[in-house]
Amino acid sequence: MPTEHDEVQQPELLYHQPFSDEELAYGETIRAFLRREVEPGYDEIGTDSAARHDLWKRAGAAGILGVSVPERFGGAGGGPLLSVILSYELARSLAYATLGSSFTTDLATGLLVAGGSDELIARWAPGIMSGEIIQSTGISEAEAGSDVVAIRTTAVRDGDEYVINGGKIFITNGDIADICYVVAKTDKEARGRGLSLFLMDLRSDGVTRRKLATMGFPGGNTAELHFDHVRVPAGNLLGAEGGAMRQLIATLAEDRIQVGARALGQAELAFDLTLDYARQRHAFGKAIVDFQNTQFQLASMKTEISVGRAFLYEQVRKARSGIATASESAMCKLFLSEASSRVIDGCLQLFGGMGFMDETPISRIYAANRVLRIYAGTSEILRRSIAKDL
Ligand SMILES: Cc1cc2nc3c(=O)[nH]c(=O)nc-3n(C[C@H](O)[C@H](O)[C@H](O)COP(=O)(O)OP(=O)(O)OC[C@H]3O[C@@H](n4cnc5c(N)ncnc54)[C@H](O)[C@@H]3O)c2cc1C
């Protein structure tokens, strides 16, 4: 007769994982890179431009960057689900606790591939793949975050160029990026249909940057960008004029799923660190893992993680079949980001005072986790989107 213990299996076995061999191999490449290049000095990430460019070039050499560039431009021609793998592996590593979303700006390569002319892709893809070019995405503004249609940055056609005025805020890698995918108004009267997407070279005249200090991941290089008559070649318009919202909505489901994967990775890492700590830490003459409260806390955390993982897998399968919906992908990001916060908060509690110390990884994970409920759609905006479909 099998005992209760014989039936305990890893989540991977309980819920048949939905990734292809190529996607899993990509995950292994990322894991090996982070272990080798980032984790040993994870809390001393160099945030200056030279140090970060050096790290990106090493990531490029490892084959992590620009994987969605089509084969005819020398890329791997990978599908959007590789972003789920990248996001998960980053967060499953201590690297995320200090580096933050930094590497995930590489996912914006999809915007170039989907909307750029052959000439534009050929111009930028080699640098993106080698890590010479660091990307960023500029949607949010001081007066327009959740309400994207309220964007005030303008782009006015002038001969073969657009002249862009305005600014962006909270831009990941904004402090060090070479290029930014900027959403700007080309038609002031048209609301959503008046927004267009441009590839802007941030080394152009008229671009100024202000680095922002953040409560988590000091290596996120979050910045505010200001554009004063920045001239962008007309060929850098991605897709059609007025098409930005359509382009952003086209990637919405995958974007939300990949942030869900990021939350899952963080929760799993925190759980593993906490289980180890609970076995080693003693109080009242026994390991704290021997208290029933600790066991119940860990059991609840494991349950949340397993439920989240199963739902994520379901969404990955749907995305692969082209049937992922905005509403379900919103649920995926909403549940996983909120569940990960509950799990990580519970983990920190089990670390006691050490959990509050900056030198303890769990405190870095805790701080880095908080933003998952804010960016890529706040929890409130996601609930709004889910409610709309009811
Ligand atoms: C670390 C970090 C990195 C980021 N990176 C990038 C980046 O690379 N590129 C980029 O473009 N942006 C980036 N962002 C911006 C991020 O996407 C926005 O912060 C987010 O969309 C929320 O916008 P907001 O900050 O203007 O908040 P607001 O929209 O002002 O919202 C404030 C509060 O009001 C709530 N609220 C707003 N509207 C509603 C509503 N209709 N119903 C109920 N509640 C509502 C919100 O949920 C929130 O709680 C980043 C943010 C952070 C913190």
The ligand as an ORCA input file, in Angstrom:
! r2SCAN-3c Opt
* xyz 0 1
  C       9.824     50.026    -10.756
  C       8.891     50.423    -11.865
  C       9.258     50.167    -13.176
  C       8.430     50.565    -14.226
  N       8.848     50.376    -15.514
  C       8.138     50.955    -16.518
  C       8.652     50.937    -17.854
  O       9.714     50.388    -18.129
  N       7.920     51.558    -18.821
  C       6.743     52.175    -18.551
  O       6.137     52.717    -19.487
  N       6.221     52.202    -17.298
  C       6.908     51.623    -16.281
  N       6.409     51.669    -14.995
  C       5.180     52.386    -14.744
  C       3.999     51.510    -14.365
  O       3.548     50.805    -15.477
  C       2.945     52.416    -13.730
  O       3.448     52.841    -12.479
  C       1.593     51.739    -13.571
  O       0.996     51.520    -14.818
  C       0.616     52.562    -12.714
  O       0.531     53.872    -13.193
  P       0.729     55.109    -12.167
  O       1.983     54.864    -11.409
  O       0.636     56.368    -12.925
  O      -0.459     54.981    -11.149
  P      -1.913     55.643    -11.344
  O      -2.457     55.256    -12.652
  O      -1.831     57.076    -10.998
  O      -2.705     54.886    -10.211
  C      -2.671     55.267     -8.833
  C      -3.628     54.361     -8.072
  O      -4.958     54.537     -8.573
  C      -5.494     53.309     -8.986
  N      -6.371     53.498    -10.149
  C      -6.094     54.129    -11.312
  N      -7.131     54.040    -12.162
  C      -8.093     53.321    -11.522
  C      -9.398     52.897    -11.867
  N      -9.930     53.172    -13.060
  N     -10.096     52.196    -10.971
  C      -9.578     51.920     -9.744
  N      -8.338     52.277     -9.371
  C      -7.609     52.991    -10.233
  C      -4.286     52.474     -9.341
  O      -4.598     51.084     -9.326
  C      -3.302     52.878     -8.267
  O      -3.560     52.168     -7.089
  C       7.198     51.209    -13.938
  C       6.817     51.415    -12.612
  C       7.644     51.049    -11.580
  C       7.203     51.331    -10.176
*
